[in-house]
Amino acid sequence: MALTGVLRPGHIVIRVLEMEPALNHYVNVLGLIETARDSDGKRVFLKGWDEHDHHSVVLREADEAGMDYFGWKVDSPATLKRLAGEISASGLCQDLEWVAAGDHPETGERFRFRIPTGHLMELYAQKTRVGNNCGTDGPDINPDPWPDGLKGIAPSRFDHALLYGDDLDGTVKLFTEVLGFSIAERVVPTDNPDFLIGAFLTCSNKAHDIAFIRQPVKGKLHHASFELGSWEKVLRAGDILSRTKTKIDIGPTRHGITRGETIYFFDPSGNRNEVFGGGYIYYPDKPTITWYDRALGPAIFYHDRELNEAFLTVFT
Amino acid sequence: MQWFRVTIEETGETFECSKDDDLLSGMRNSLCRKIPIGCCNGGCGACRISVTSGEYRVRKMNRAVVSESEQASGCVLACRVYPQSDLQLKVLGRKWLLRSAASTQPATGGVVEAEQQQTEAERRN
């Protein structure tokens, strides 16, 4: 296996103010599939149609919007133990703890840690495979390209998140030197190329699996992003968002960073979502792309060539 | 449908809002743009206002941007307020502002500065 260690984003836990409108948004408009909920209804577990593991998005009803934590799937229990030890030894993280198997349904034990930008992250190795319902002669046997019964926008998967926080240097050091990520793209000042304003990090062949922008805050969520296969599907998502009177932040447009096609929009608690198509394939020998701060406009919104006010000021 | 008149104290601008619409939607349906528009869903705090007279009902809003005591004193998010009578309000805006992400200096004290700016803005109000 060439892709080892941290495999991919595994789950994101999003706080919502009211569960019922949140479920309408994430299930009927966005088109995720519910796989479980707590008996008291306080957490609901969802996944994209092409994700095989039990869940990738968890909604938790709370008094504040934002992100509780972000989980990464690693390749094996041995890697989980090794990385837990290396995170501890790095001294970069706080609030280290093991979360028992079963705290998330159908999920093994998780190692949790708070990174320098204030976000809680987790690693885990095991989650029950429930499949993508495409097989015609049993799971993963002679599959159709997509399953029946999809609702709404229907992204294939939870793809990545963009997070805001202050100690970007510490977080990037952790992800690159301890967790094995690469910097696919970065934003720096023209006159100070060693000072990171933004870092777009990958653990895979994707242009980014997580991104951070330096802001004087701790632990904030800018957006959670969901994958669509094409620009045409992004345009169709725009139609669905308008038809359902979902508040669009910006788009459909293109990002300079990652080249992805995008719409930013808001869930009923003000958490920003994105649907994302395109982008390029990343290999570890690909050079890091650099954007200067004076080109931040086209880096973020390639067509408008300037940031909208909400990009920097609206987050949860 | 029942409609109410919403007046922004600072400028005297008014717009109509139905009792089934939140104040921010009512403003967005008018030509008025005095209240800042953010997520429109009770999360980001951009549309923070102080209702100075009139009756209204509210939906749940992010406690990180409006505390219980603030809400009790009439500080609310326009996107979560539904008028039950004519209303008067003052525009407060978000509790904190961030310096540009493109700042070339390491971020230290940006939030504190913004809080001071906000305090000054409230004093002017």
Interface residues (C-beta under 8 A of the other chain):
Chain A: L17 E18 D63 E64 A65 G66 D166 P189 D191 N192 F195 I197 G198 I213 R214 Q215 P216 V217 K247 D249 F266 D267 P268 S269 G270 N271 R272 D293 R294 L296 A310 L312 T313 V314 F315 T316
Chain B: G38 C39 C40 N41 G42 G43 C44 A46 R59 K60 M61 N62 R63 A64 R94 L97 L98 R99 S100 A101 A102 S103 T104 P106 A107 T108 G109 G110 V111
